[in-house]
Amino acid sequence: MAKKKSMFVCQNCGHDSPKWMGKCSECGEWNSMVEEIDFSRSAGKENNRERGVYSKPKALAEISYTGDKRYITKNEEFDRVLGGGIVPGGMILLGGDPGIGKSTILLQTTESLGNQGYKVLYISGEESEQQLKMRGERMNVKSENIYFLSEINIPYILTIILEERPDIVIIDSIQTMYSPDISSAPGSVSQIRENTGALMQLAKKDNISIILVGHVTKDGSIAGPRVLEHMVDTVLYFEGEKYHTYRILRGVKNRFGSTNEIGIFEMTENGLQPVTNPSEMMLDSRPQNTCGSVVVPCMEGTRPLLIELQGLVSPTGFGNPRRMSTGMDYNRMVLLMAIMEKRLGIQMQSVDAYINVVGGIKIDEPALDLGVIAVLYSSLRDFQIPGDLMILGEVGLTGEIRNIQHMDKRLMEGKKLGFKRCIIPKGNQKGLSLDGMEILPVDNIRAALDILV
């Protein structure tokens, strides 16, 4: 008979301890230690096979490789974030807030893959088969290569996968899956860790692509142990405000592609539709003839993206001035305000300052620096920045404007949307030629602000 062993496991980070503690010694979370019973297994040959010992080591020259084959979903935005499609045998973790569109985009993906002849198995632990049928009809999912299963028992699910031999398996969601070999409840650290490990072993051994849907906690991270993100090949996050129709798919980890790419979608009655021109979407409803607004051409991976940056400066009513940033790093904003005080002689200690990147997108590249200083100065001095002017450049601590990359792509994107002028770092003008747009090179922030005023 298997021997029962009791241990206390932190539900936040997965750290285990032989005794209960009020505060986890690993992550510092309070009241997160829960008692769980695990069954120790014999150390025989079968146990070694379960641990993944299946074959002998091979030399690199002996390993056969069939090329970079991927399952193309025919969704340009989704394929872009994945690095070109779903890799056979790869494991993808998709997280996001409730109702953000995780199940929607996966159902659309199954329809596209099914129409290409791939066999897809959609396993849901949250919806019945009738509910999946209703959702599929609403989204016009009709492919005969899609199979639905409502089940949470992991041993049974593994048996079904081995019998059906699908090309792609979708688990919605990993927090609902349950293994009777583990005494804790579904969604606990032990259940998530062991079930994900069993699925990963199956994916690698039988070359089956598996997509896991993960719930998120109140702070926006994927629920469960942090080791869950280390086990999978790709981690994707769905971002967006529930009061807006636009959704952003961002790659946080990708062993088979770049993590700098983003996908932009619009939620419609027929599901999530890719946004073919995100720059035009970002500048939609942009106010005209107002102070504190400018357009900055940024890069998200290989894609140029025009975003509207807004700034507001107002007298403070408290002893300590307030600073707030939405869509960019708060510490970077404070640093740029300190540069304005030191290099321009502007007193910012008596005013509140706010920065907003319009559209709900988050930008962390340094090309945003000069735009932040421009909109704060525009709001402080109450003057308008011309609507046909773009601004970009990294600002150093001495007030200099430093070079940035991919200048030609940024300017071409602005030209397509009708912008006539652009303030750029002086070092980027060498070899730059663009008909129909006036280039205004500057080497310090004072020279840039003189052009605006």
N, C-alpha and C positions, 0 to 999 in steps of 0.2 A: 504494500500500500504506500502511496506517495505520502511523504512527510510534510505536514503543514508548517509553514513558517510565517510568523507575523512580523511586519515591519511598518514603519511610519514613513510615508512618502509625501513630499511637498507637492501640492497641486499646482504650484506656480512654475517651478523650475525642474521638478523631477528628482531632487535630491532625497535619498533615503537614509533613514537612521534607525538603529535598533530600539530606540526609546523615543517617547513623545517629547517635543520641544515646543514652547510657545512661539518662538521665532526661529525661522529657518536659518541655519548657519551658513548656507550657500548664497541665497539671494536676499536675505533680510526681511522676507515677508512674514507678517504676524498671522497666527491662527490658520496656517495653511497645511499643517501636518495632519494627514489622515491615515488611520490604520488600515492596512491591506494585508491580505493573506495570499501568499504565493506558494505554488507547489513545486518543490525541487524535483528535478528529473535525474534519471540515472545517467551515468557518464559512459554509456556504451557507444557502439558504433552508430546507432540511429541518432543519438544525440549529436554526434559529430556531423552527420549529414544535415541535421536541422540547423547547425551553426554555419553551414555554407561550404563545408569541405567536400567538393564534388569531383575535382580533377587535380592533376599534377601541374606544377608550373610549366609554362612554355616560354621559349625564347621569342623575342619580338618578331623575328623573321618567320617564325612558324605560325603566327596568328594570321588567319585569313581575314580580309576586310573587303566588304562588298561595295564600299563607297558611301558617300553622305546621302543615304536615302531618308526621306522624311515623308510623313503624311501631310500633304498640303490641304489646309482647311478651306481654301479659296476665300477666306476672310482676310483681306490685306492687312488690316490693323492687328488682328490676332496673330497672323503669321509673322508680322514684323517683330512683335515683342518676343515671340518664341525663337526668333533667329532663322526663320524660313520654314517652319512647320513643326509637327510633332515627331520626335525622334523615336523609332521603334525600340522598345525596351526601356524608354525613359519614364520617369516618374515626376509628375507635375502637381504642385500644391497651389490651389487657387483660393485666396482668402478675400474677405470683404464684409462690409456691414450687411445686416439683414435687409433684404429687398433691393440691394444694389444692382442685381442682375446676374449673379453667378450661374444659377440654374438656367436662366434665359440664354446666355451666350453658349452654354454647353449643349443645350438642346439644338440650337442653331448649328453648332459644330457637328453634332451627330448626323443631322440631316444632310449636310454637305459631304461628310465622309461616307455616309451610307450610299449616297447617289454615285459615288466614285467606285463602289464595289467593295469597300471595306466593311468588315463585320464589327458592329459596335454593341457593347453590352452596358446598359445604363442601370446601375443598382442604386436604389434610393432607400434610405432608412427613415425618411421623414414623410414620404407620401405613399399612398397605396397605388396599386396598378391602375385603378380607375381614375385616380387623380392625375397620374402621369399621362394617361390617355387623353384626359380633358385638356391638360396643358399642351400636349403635343398637337391636338387638333386646332387649338387656338393659334398656335404658331405655325400651322401648316406643315407639320412633320409627317411625312407619308412614306419614307423609304422602307422597303421591305428588309433591309439589312440591319435594322435597329431592333434590339431586344431589350425589354424592360423587366426588371425584377425588383420586388419590394421585399427586402430582407436585411437583417442586421447581424445574423450569426456568421462570424468570420470563417469557421471551418467549413460550413456548408457553402459559403460564397466561393472559397478557394476550390472546392470540389466542382462547382458549377463552371467556374472559369476554365478549369482543366478539361472538362467535358466539352464545352462549347468552343473553346479555342478562338476567342475573338481577337481582332487586331488591336482594338482600343477598349479599355474598361474605364467607366466613370463611377466613382464612389461618392455619393451625395448623402451624408457627409461623413468624414472619418470620425467625428465626435459621437455619432450615433451607433457605430459598429461595436459589437459585443462578442467576446470570446468566453465561453463557459469555463475554460481552463484558468481564468483569472477571476478572483473572487470580487474585485471591486466593480463599481457600477460603470455603465457606459459613459464615456467622456472623461474618465479619470486618467491620470498620467500613465498608469500601468497599462490600461486598455489601449490608449492611443499609441504608446510606444511599441508595444508588442504587436498590435494589429498592423501598424505601418511597416514594421520589420518583416512580418510574414508576407505582406503584399509586395514589398520591395524585392524580397527573395524570389517570389514568383515572377515578377516583371523581368528581372535580370536573367533568370534561368531559362524562361520560356519565350523571351523577347516579345513581351506583351506590354504595350504602352498603357499606363494607368494614370488617370487624372483624379486627384483627391480634392474635394471641397472642404475647406476649413472654416469654422466659425472664428470670429474675432472677439477679443475682450473689450472692455470699455475704453481702454487706452489705444485701441486700434491694432494691436498685435494679434497674431493668430493664437487662439486658445490652445492650451496644452504645453508640454515641455518644449524648451527651445531646441532640444535635440531633433525634434520633428523636422525643422527646416534644414538641419544639417544632413538628414537622411535622404531627402529627395534631391532630384537633379535640378529642378526649376521651381522657383517660388514667385508667384504672381499676386499682386494686390489690385483689387478693384477700388478705385477712389471716386468720390463725387458727393455732392450735397443732394439730399433727398428732395429738396425743393427745386432742383435744376434737372434738366433733361439730359445733360451731358455727363458721360462717365469716362474715366481715365484708367486704362489698364497699364500698370507699371511692373516691370521685371525687377525684382530685388536680388534674385540669384538665378544664374543660368549657366550650367556647365557646357552648353552647346551653342551659346550665342552671347551677344552683348547685353548688359544690364542697363544701358543708357537709353534704350528705345522705349517709347510709350505708344499706346494705342488709344485713340479717341473715338468714342461712340456716342450716339444719340439714342435715347430710349423713346421708342414710338409704340403705337398700338400693335405693330407687327414684330416687335422685338427690338434688339439692339442693331442699329444701322451704322456702319463705319462712316466717319466724317472725312470726306475726301480733301477738303480744304480747311484745315484747322485754324489757319491764320485768319481767314475771313470770319470764322465762327468766334474767335477770341475778340475780334474788333467789332462785332455786332453791337449795335446800340451805343457806340462810343459817343460821348457828349462832345459837342463842338463849341468853340469859343469859351472855354473855361480854363481857369488856372489849375495847376497841380496835376496835369495829365500829359503823358508822353508815351510813344510807342517805342519798344525796344526789340530788335531782332535777336532772338535767342536760338540756341541749338539744343534739340533733344535727340541725342544719338546722331544719326545722319540726316535728320530732318530739321530744316529751318522753320522757326515758329515766331510769328509776330505777336507780342503780348502787350496789353495796355497796362501801364504802371501808373498808379494814382498816389498822390501824397497830400496830406493835410497837416497844416501847422496852425495852432491856435493858442492864445494865451492860457497859461495854466492857472487853475483856481486853487491849487494846493501848494504845499511847501516843496514837494518833490515833483518835478515834471513827469508826465506819463509818456511812455513809448510803447507802441504796438505795431506789430508787423503781421500781415497775412499773406502767405504764399512765398515768403523768403525768410532767411535766417535772421532771427531777432538780433543776435550778437553782431552780425555783419552790419545791420542798420545802425546800431549804436556806434560801431567803429567809424562808419562813414560820417555820422554827425560829429564825432570828435575831430575828424579831419577837417570838416567845415569850420569848426570853431578855431582850430589851430592855424590853418592855412588861409582862410578867408576872413578871419576876425569876426565871425558872426556869433553872437551870443545865443546859444540854444538852451540855456539853463532856465529860462523863464517861459518856455513854450512847451506845449504838448505836441508830439509828432506821431503821425500814423502813416503807414505804408500798406498798400493793397495791390496785389496782383490779380487783375480781373479775370474771372472765368473759373475760379476754383483750382487752378493749376499751381504747382509748387516749382519754383525756379531756384537753383542753387549755384548757377554758374557766375563767374565774376564779371561777365559782360554787362550785368545789371547795375553795376556800381555807379557809373556816371549818370544813368537814368534816375537812380534814387536821389542823388544830390540835386539833379535838375528839378525834379518835381517838388522837393522840399523847399528849394530856393524860390521856385515859381509861386508856391502857396504862401511863403513868408513875405515876399515882396509884392504879391498880388498882380502878377503879369501872366499873359497867356503864352504858351509855347505853340508855335505854328503847327497847324494840323497836318501839313505835308512833310514834317521833319521827323526823322528818327535819330535816336541817340544810343550809342553803345561804347563801352570801354571799361577796362579794369582800372581801379584807382588805387595807387600805392599810398603808403603812410606819409610820404613827403608831398603828396598832392599831384604826382605825375600820373599821366594816362598811359597805361601799358598796353602792349599789343595783345590781340586775341586771334583765335584761329577761325578758319572757314569764313573769311570776310566776304568772298565772292558769292557764296550761297546765301548769306544773310541779305546782301544788297539786292540780289536778283529776286528774292521773295518780296522785299519791299517794293521793288519796281513793278512787280506784277499787280500789286494792290494800289498803285497810283501814288506812291511817295516820291517826292521830287528831290529832297535833300537829306543828307545824313552826316552827323558829326561822328568821326571815327578817330582812333589813335593815330598820331602822326606817323608812327612806324609802319602802319598797315597800308599806306598809300603807295608804297613802292611797287611798281608793276601792276597796279590796279587800274583798270580801264572799264568804265561802264557808261554807255551812251544813255542819255535821258535822265541822269541823276547827278546832281551836284554834290561833290565830295568836299567836306569841310574838316580837314585834319587839325587836330589840336594835340598839344603835348602836356598840358596841365589843366586843372579844373577851373582856374580863373579865366583862361582863354576860352574855355567852353561856355562859361556863363556869360562872358562878354558877347559872344555871338547870339545867345538867346535874348539878352536885354537890348 
